[in-house]
Amino acid sequence: MRLFTAITLPDKVRSELAAIQPHHPDIRLTPESQLHMTMRYIGETDKAKTRRVIQALSHVSFSPFDITISGTGSFPGMGSPSILWAGVPYHAILNELYDAMQQELYRAGVPNENRTFHPHVTLGRIRKNDKAGKDGPPPPPLEQVLDQFFNGESSRYHTTFHVDRFRLYQSRLHSGGAIHYCLQEYKAL
């Protein structure tokens, strides 16, 4: 099973983020129902390790907090984007929650991540579509759509919402992308 932890977004926020997603045949958008803020990718696990992960995460304690999503960007960078996202500015409590997850997962036998925690909401992935424009008028150049996403109205997106829980998800790959299933929910103190 492919596992990860995430903060689920309120319906209103998911709807707003879906409205700023850039549309182009070369961009595979994250479906609105699947928009979330990944906290910790865990990876492939067997049933025994999944049980340990579920139990370990029950030891993560945190208080409710408010968080902001603001602006847009991409990985690895705007010069050669692969993943398009809405960003989350630095937030001490969110980083503490991530560190607590890391600690408990490590105790359950999950190695620590070797990359910097960069909270975000993935809005889409760039995938070359060879069929683009063959059944109708050609789409605008991808560069134009991305410029608008990085520098237009989307880049000024800003919202704040309350966080009082996180979830453990299983991700199953399908031909249209990944579908996420909640395995466990963990509430704040």
PyMOL commands that set and color helices and strands:
alter all, ss='L'
color gray80, all
select helices_A, chain A and resi 11-20+32-34+47-57+92-107+142-151+153-156
alter helices_A, ss='H'
color red, helices_A
select strands_A, chain A and resi 2-8+27-29+36-44+65-70+72-75+83-87+120-126+158-163+165-174+177-187
alter strands_A, ss='S'
color yellow, strands_A
deselect
rebuild
show_as cartoon
